[in-house]
Structure formats: C-alpha cells, structure tokens
Amino acid sequence: MLRFKRFRHAAITIAGVELMHRIRKNQFALSRFRAAGTTAPEISSAVLAA
C-alpha cells in the first residue's frame, strides 16, 4: 500500500471514510442536502460540494 505524502491528505481521506460510515448508519442529517433516498456516492458528492 502506498503511503500518504502529506498529513492533510490522510486526514481528508479519513474524514471521507468516517462520513460514509455516518451516512450508512443514518447518523447524518441528509435533509439539509435534499439527498434522502439516494445512493452513497451521490450523498457524499452533495455533502462535499456544500
């Protein structure tokens, strides 16, 4: 496995993974993004775009 060259890149990746875990467990308020009932990639892109 390749290593991250910068701590910031590792932190961003881990934050994304944690976000996906929260979305799958329904611990994230999806109503703010009007994304209820959509797929996980669509939700993550909507969240990251906001």
PyMOL Python script that loads the backbone (N, CA, C, O; Angstrom):
from pymol import cmd

cmd.read_pdbstr("""\
ATOM      1  N   MET A   1       0.844  -1.175   0.000  1.00  0.00           N
ATOM      2  CA  MET A   1       0.000   0.000   0.000  1.00  0.00           C
ATOM      3  C   MET A   1       0.891   1.240   0.000  1.00  0.00           C
ATOM      4  O   MET A   1       1.893   1.302   0.713  1.00  0.00           O
ATOM      5  N   LEU A   2       0.516   2.202  -0.794  1.00  0.00           N
ATOM      6  CA  LEU A   2       1.274   3.445  -0.835  1.00  0.00           C
ATOM      7  C   LEU A   2       0.932   4.306   0.367  1.00  0.00           C
ATOM      8  O   LEU A   2      -0.188   4.276   0.876  1.00  0.00           O
ATOM      9  N   ARG A   3       1.897   5.058   0.801  1.00  0.00           N
ATOM     10  CA  ARG A   3       1.683   5.934   1.952  1.00  0.00           C
ATOM     11  C   ARG A   3       1.280   7.322   1.484  1.00  0.00           C
ATOM     12  O   ARG A   3       1.557   7.727   0.355  1.00  0.00           O
ATOM     13  N   PHE A   4       0.626   8.030   2.373  1.00  0.00           N
ATOM     14  CA  PHE A   4       0.283   9.417   2.087  1.00  0.00           C
ATOM     15  C   PHE A   4       1.533  10.261   2.228  1.00  0.00           C
ATOM     16  O   PHE A   4       2.332  10.044   3.139  1.00  0.00           O
ATOM     17  N   LYS A   5       1.708  11.209   1.348  1.00  0.00           N
ATOM     18  CA  LYS A   5       2.896  12.061   1.403  1.00  0.00           C
ATOM     19  C   LYS A   5       2.689  13.248   2.325  1.00  0.00           C
ATOM     20  O   LYS A   5       3.654  13.841   2.809  1.00  0.00           O
ATOM     21  N   ARG A   6       1.447  13.593   2.567  1.00  0.00           N
ATOM     22  CA  ARG A   6       1.144  14.728   3.440  1.00  0.00           C
ATOM     23  C   ARG A   6       0.070  14.322   4.449  1.00  0.00           C
ATOM     24  O   ARG A   6      -0.851  13.569   4.134  1.00  0.00           O
ATOM     25  N   PHE A   7       0.212  14.835   5.657  1.00  0.00           N
ATOM     26  CA  PHE A   7      -0.756  14.537   6.705  1.00  0.00           C
ATOM     27  C   PHE A   7      -2.144  15.029   6.312  1.00  0.00           C
ATOM     28  O   PHE A   7      -3.142  14.368   6.601  1.00  0.00           O
ATOM     29  N   ARG A   8      -2.214  16.184   5.655  1.00  0.00           N
ATOM     30  CA  ARG A   8      -3.503  16.757   5.250  1.00  0.00           C
ATOM     31  C   ARG A   8      -4.265  15.800   4.339  1.00  0.00           C
ATOM     32  O   ARG A   8      -5.479  15.657   4.482  1.00  0.00           O
ATOM     33  N   HIS A   9      -3.587  15.149   3.416  1.00  0.00           N
ATOM     34  CA  HIS A   9      -4.244  14.215   2.503  1.00  0.00           C
ATOM     35  C   HIS A   9      -4.791  13.002   3.253  1.00  0.00           C
ATOM     36  O   HIS A   9      -5.880  12.515   2.949  1.00  0.00           O
ATOM     37  N   ALA A  10      -4.039  12.525   4.223  1.00  0.00           N
ATOM     38  CA  ALA A  10      -4.503  11.404   5.037  1.00  0.00           C
ATOM     39  C   ALA A  10      -5.727  11.811   5.851  1.00  0.00           C
ATOM     40  O   ALA A  10      -6.685  11.047   5.967  1.00  0.00           O
ATOM     41  N   ALA A  11      -5.692  13.013   6.411  1.00  0.00           N
ATOM     42  CA  ALA A  11      -6.815  13.494   7.222  1.00  0.00           C
ATOM     43  C   ALA A  11      -8.084  13.645   6.373  1.00  0.00           C
ATOM     44  O   ALA A  11      -9.175  13.313   6.834  1.00  0.00           O
ATOM     45  N   ILE A  12      -7.951  14.134   5.162  1.00  0.00           N
ATOM     46  CA  ILE A  12      -9.100  14.293   4.263  1.00  0.00           C
ATOM     47  C   ILE A  12      -9.692  12.932   3.915  1.00  0.00           C
ATOM     48  O   ILE A  12     -10.912  12.765   3.907  1.00  0.00           O
ATOM     49  N   THR A  13      -8.830  11.964   3.629  1.00  0.00           N
ATOM     50  CA  THR A  13      -9.298  10.622   3.281  1.00  0.00           C
ATOM     51  C   THR A  13     -10.025   9.974   4.449  1.00  0.00           C
ATOM     52  O   THR A  13     -11.089   9.381   4.271  1.00  0.00           O
ATOM     53  N   ILE A  14      -9.452  10.086   5.646  1.00  0.00           N
ATOM     54  CA  ILE A  14     -10.084   9.506   6.834  1.00  0.00           C
ATOM     55  C   ILE A  14     -11.416  10.184   7.119  1.00  0.00           C
ATOM     56  O   ILE A  14     -12.377   9.522   7.509  1.00  0.00           O
ATOM     57  N   ALA A  15     -11.482  11.502   6.926  1.00  0.00           N
ATOM     58  CA  ALA A  15     -12.738  12.217   7.133  1.00  0.00           C
ATOM     59  C   ALA A  15     -13.809  11.714   6.167  1.00  0.00           C
ATOM     60  O   ALA A  15     -14.970  11.578   6.552  1.00  0.00           O
ATOM     61  N   GLY A  16     -13.437  11.440   4.936  1.00  0.00           N
ATOM     62  CA  GLY A  16     -14.384  10.913   3.963  1.00  0.00           C
ATOM     63  C   GLY A  16     -14.885   9.534   4.335  1.00  0.00           C
ATOM     64  O   GLY A  16     -16.071   9.238   4.186  1.00  0.00           O
ATOM     65  N   VAL A  17     -13.992   8.693   4.817  1.00  0.00           N
ATOM     66  CA  VAL A  17     -14.384   7.349   5.243  1.00  0.00           C
ATOM     67  C   VAL A  17     -15.345   7.434   6.427  1.00  0.00           C
ATOM     68  O   VAL A  17     -16.356   6.733   6.465  1.00  0.00           O
ATOM     69  N   GLU A  18     -15.024   8.292   7.389  1.00  0.00           N
ATOM     70  CA  GLU A  18     -15.892   8.456   8.551  1.00  0.00           C
ATOM     71  C   GLU A  18     -17.254   9.015   8.146  1.00  0.00           C
ATOM     72  O   GLU A  18     -18.276   8.624   8.709  1.00  0.00           O
ATOM     73  N   LEU A  19     -17.276   9.922   7.177  1.00  0.00           N
ATOM     74  CA  LEU A  19     -18.539  10.464   6.686  1.00  0.00           C
ATOM     75  C   LEU A  19     -19.402   9.361   6.095  1.00  0.00           C
ATOM     76  O   LEU A  19     -20.603   9.304   6.358  1.00  0.00           O
ATOM     77  N   MET A  20     -18.807   8.496   5.307  1.00  0.00           N
ATOM     78  CA  MET A  20     -19.567   7.399   4.705  1.00  0.00           C
ATOM     79  C   MET A  20     -20.113   6.451   5.770  1.00  0.00           C
ATOM     80  O   MET A  20     -21.231   5.954   5.635  1.00  0.00           O
ATOM     81  N   HIS A  21     -19.344   6.194   6.823  1.00  0.00           N
ATOM     82  CA  HIS A  21     -19.843   5.353   7.917  1.00  0.00           C
ATOM     83  C   HIS A  21     -21.049   6.000   8.590  1.00  0.00           C
ATOM     84  O   HIS A  21     -22.032   5.325   8.896  1.00  0.00           O
ATOM     85  N   ARG A  22     -20.972   7.305   8.818  1.00  0.00           N
ATOM     86  CA  ARG A  22     -22.095   8.015   9.453  1.00  0.00           C
ATOM     87  C   ARG A  22     -23.325   7.997   8.557  1.00  0.00           C
ATOM     88  O   ARG A  22     -24.442   7.844   9.051  1.00  0.00           O
ATOM     89  N   ILE A  23     -23.141   8.151   7.249  1.00  0.00           N
ATOM     90  CA  ILE A  23     -24.272   8.135   6.320  1.00  0.00           C
ATOM     91  C   ILE A  23     -24.924   6.762   6.324  1.00  0.00           C
ATOM     92  O   ILE A  23     -26.150   6.664   6.368  1.00  0.00           O
ATOM     93  N   ARG A  24     -24.136   5.713   6.280  1.00  0.00           N
ATOM     94  CA  ARG A  24     -24.697   4.355   6.258  1.00  0.00           C
ATOM     95  C   ARG A  24     -25.429   4.003   7.545  1.00  0.00           C
ATOM     96  O   ARG A  24     -26.378   3.220   7.526  1.00  0.00           O
ATOM     97  N   LYS A  25     -24.992   4.581   8.670  1.00  0.00           N
ATOM     98  CA  LYS A  25     -25.638   4.316   9.956  1.00  0.00           C
ATOM     99  C   LYS A  25     -26.802   5.278  10.216  1.00  0.00           C
ATOM    100  O   LYS A  25     -27.403   5.244  11.290  1.00  0.00           O
ATOM    101  N   ASN A  26     -27.122   6.130   9.243  1.00  0.00           N
ATOM    102  CA  ASN A  26     -28.179   7.137   9.379  1.00  0.00           C
ATOM    103  C   ASN A  26     -27.924   8.084  10.546  1.00  0.00           C
ATOM    104  O   ASN A  26     -28.856   8.466  11.254  1.00  0.00           O
ATOM    105  N   GLN A  27     -26.677   8.459  10.745  1.00  0.00           N
ATOM    106  CA  GLN A  27     -26.310   9.399  11.798  1.00  0.00           C
ATOM    107  C   GLN A  27     -26.026  10.783  11.226  1.00  0.00           C
ATOM    108  O   GLN A  27     -25.522  11.654  11.935  1.00  0.00           O
ATOM    109  N   PHE A  28     -26.338  10.988   9.981  1.00  0.00           N
ATOM    110  CA  PHE A  28     -26.059  12.257   9.323  1.00  0.00           C
ATOM    111  C   PHE A  28     -27.367  12.829   8.807  1.00  0.00           C
ATOM    112  O   PHE A  28     -28.159  12.108   8.200  1.00  0.00           O
ATOM    113  N   ALA A  29     -27.605  14.113   9.040  1.00  0.00           N
ATOM    114  CA  ALA A  29     -28.853  14.754   8.629  1.00  0.00           C
ATOM    115  C   ALA A  29     -28.836  14.996   7.118  1.00  0.00           C
ATOM    116  O   ALA A  29     -28.246  15.967   6.645  1.00  0.00           O
ATOM    117  N   LEU A  30     -29.477  14.120   6.380  1.00  0.00           N
ATOM    118  CA  LEU A  30     -29.493  14.223   4.922  1.00  0.00           C
ATOM    119  C   LEU A  30     -30.518  15.227   4.414  1.00  0.00           C
ATOM    120  O   LEU A  30     -30.452  15.641   3.256  1.00  0.00           O
ATOM    121  N   SER A  31     -31.449  15.617   5.247  1.00  0.00           N
ATOM    122  CA  SER A  31     -32.488  16.546   4.796  1.00  0.00           C
ATOM    123  C   SER A  31     -31.908  17.900   4.415  1.00  0.00           C
ATOM    124  O   SER A  31     -32.478  18.596   3.574  1.00  0.00           O
ATOM    125  N   ARG A  32     -30.791  18.288   5.012  1.00  0.00           N
ATOM    126  CA  ARG A  32     -30.148  19.560   4.665  1.00  0.00           C
ATOM    127  C   ARG A  32     -29.715  19.590   3.211  1.00  0.00           C
ATOM    128  O   ARG A  32     -29.699  20.652   2.590  1.00  0.00           O
ATOM    129  N   PHE A  33     -29.370  18.454   2.672  1.00  0.00           N
ATOM    130  CA  PHE A  33     -28.824  18.371   1.319  1.00  0.00           C
ATOM    131  C   PHE A  33     -29.833  17.846   0.309  1.00  0.00           C
ATOM    132  O   PHE A  33     -29.492  17.631  -0.854  1.00  0.00           O
ATOM    133  N   ARG A  34     -31.068  17.638   0.739  1.00  0.00           N
ATOM    134  CA  ARG A  34     -32.121  17.096  -0.123  1.00  0.00           C
ATOM    135  C   ARG A  34     -31.651  15.818  -0.816  1.00  0.00           C
ATOM    136  O   ARG A  34     -31.875  15.627  -2.011  1.00  0.00           O
ATOM    137  N   ALA A  35     -31.000  14.951  -0.050  1.00  0.00           N
ATOM    138  CA  ALA A  35     -30.424  13.748  -0.639  1.00  0.00           C
ATOM    139  C   ALA A  35     -30.998  12.469  -0.040  1.00  0.00           C
ATOM    140  O   ALA A  35     -30.414  11.398  -0.204  1.00  0.00           O
ATOM    141  N   ALA A  36     -32.108  12.562   0.636  1.00  0.00           N
ATOM    142  CA  ALA A  36     -32.688  11.371   1.245  1.00  0.00           C
ATOM    143  C   ALA A  36     -33.110  10.385   0.158  1.00  0.00           C
ATOM    144  O   ALA A  36     -33.755  10.767  -0.818  1.00  0.00           O
ATOM    145  N   GLY A  37     -32.743   9.123   0.334  1.00  0.00           N
ATOM    146  CA  GLY A  37     -33.141   8.083  -0.597  1.00  0.00           C
ATOM    147  C   GLY A  37     -32.246   7.939  -1.812  1.00  0.00           C
ATOM    148  O   GLY A  37     -32.616   7.247  -2.760  1.00  0.00           O
ATOM    149  N   THR A  38     -31.081   8.568  -1.816  1.00  0.00           N
ATOM    150  CA  THR A  38     -30.168   8.431  -2.944  1.00  0.00           C
ATOM    151  C   THR A  38     -29.022   7.507  -2.565  1.00  0.00           C
ATOM    152  O   THR A  38     -28.940   7.053  -1.424  1.00  0.00           O
ATOM    153  N   THR A  39     -28.147   7.231  -3.504  1.00  0.00           N
ATOM    154  CA  THR A  39     -27.039   6.316  -3.247  1.00  0.00           C
ATOM    155  C   THR A  39     -25.925   7.014  -2.482  1.00  0.00           C
ATOM    156  O   THR A  39     -25.861   8.243  -2.442  1.00  0.00           O
ATOM    157  N   ALA A  40     -25.053   6.226  -1.881  1.00  0.00           N
ATOM    158  CA  ALA A  40     -23.963   6.764  -1.060  1.00  0.00           C
ATOM    159  C   ALA A  40     -23.030   7.674  -1.852  1.00  0.00           C
ATOM    160  O   ALA A  40     -22.681   8.736  -1.336  1.00  0.00           O
ATOM    161  N   PRO A  41     -22.598   7.334  -3.076  1.00  0.00           N
ATOM    162  CA  PRO A  41     -21.737   8.257  -3.812  1.00  0.00           C
ATOM    163  C   PRO A  41     -22.406   9.598  -4.118  1.00  0.00           C
ATOM    164  O   PRO A  41     -21.755  10.643  -4.090  1.00  0.00           O
ATOM    165  N   GLU A  42     -23.707   9.563  -4.409  1.00  0.00           N
ATOM    166  CA  GLU A  42     -24.427  10.811  -4.661  1.00  0.00           C
ATOM    167  C   GLU A  42     -24.496  11.662  -3.400  1.00  0.00           C
ATOM    168  O   GLU A  42     -24.360  12.884  -3.455  1.00  0.00           O
ATOM    169  N   ILE A  43     -24.705  11.011  -2.274  1.00  0.00           N
ATOM    170  CA  ILE A  43     -24.770  11.739  -0.999  1.00  0.00           C
ATOM    171  C   ILE A  43     -23.431  12.353  -0.668  1.00  0.00           C
ATOM    172  O   ILE A  43     -23.366  13.522  -0.289  1.00  0.00           O
ATOM    173  N   SER A  44     -22.365  11.595  -0.800  1.00  0.00           N
ATOM    174  CA  SER A  44     -21.048  12.120  -0.444  1.00  0.00           C
ATOM    175  C   SER A  44     -20.660  13.284  -1.350  1.00  0.00           C
ATOM    176  O   SER A  44     -20.052  14.246  -0.879  1.00  0.00           O
ATOM    177  N   SER A  45     -20.992  13.222  -2.627  1.00  0.00           N
ATOM    178  CA  SER A  45     -20.663  14.335  -3.505  1.00  0.00           C
ATOM    179  C   SER A  45     -21.500  15.565  -3.168  1.00  0.00           C
ATOM    180  O   SER A  45     -21.011  16.690  -3.274  1.00  0.00           O
ATOM    181  N   ALA A  46     -22.747  15.369  -2.766  1.00  0.00           N
ATOM    182  CA  ALA A  46     -23.598  16.502  -2.365  1.00  0.00           C
ATOM    183  C   ALA A  46     -23.071  17.144  -1.083  1.00  0.00           C
ATOM    184  O   ALA A  46     -23.078  18.367  -0.950  1.00  0.00           O
ATOM    185  N   VAL A  47     -22.616  16.320  -0.143  1.00  0.00           N
ATOM    186  CA  VAL A  47     -22.103  16.832   1.123  1.00  0.00           C
ATOM    187  C   VAL A  47     -20.791  17.584   0.888  1.00  0.00           C
ATOM    188  O   VAL A  47     -20.588  18.666   1.437  1.00  0.00           O
ATOM    189  N   LEU A  48     -19.921  17.020   0.088  1.00  0.00           N
ATOM    190  CA  LEU A  48     -18.624  17.647  -0.141  1.00  0.00           C
ATOM    191  C   LEU A  48     -18.753  18.916  -0.979  1.00  0.00           C
ATOM    192  O   LEU A  48     -17.908  19.806  -0.880  1.00  0.00           O
ATOM    193  N   ALA A  49     -19.786  19.011  -1.795  1.00  0.00           N
ATOM    194  CA  ALA A  49     -19.988  20.202  -2.609  1.00  0.00           C
ATOM    195  C   ALA A  49     -20.564  21.360  -1.803  1.00  0.00           C
ATOM    196  O   ALA A  49     -20.413  22.519  -2.190  1.00  0.00           O
ATOM    197  N   ALA A  50     -21.215  21.062  -0.699  1.00  0.00           N
ATOM    198  CA  ALA A  50     -21.849  22.118   0.111  1.00  0.00           C
ATOM    199  C   ALA A  50     -20.848  22.882   0.943  1.00  0.00           C
ATOM    200  O   ALA A  50     -21.224  23.798   1.674  1.00  0.00           O
TER     201      ALA A  50
END
""", "prot")
cmd.dss("prot")
cmd.show_as("cartoon", "prot")
cmd.util.cbc("prot")
cmd.orient("prot")
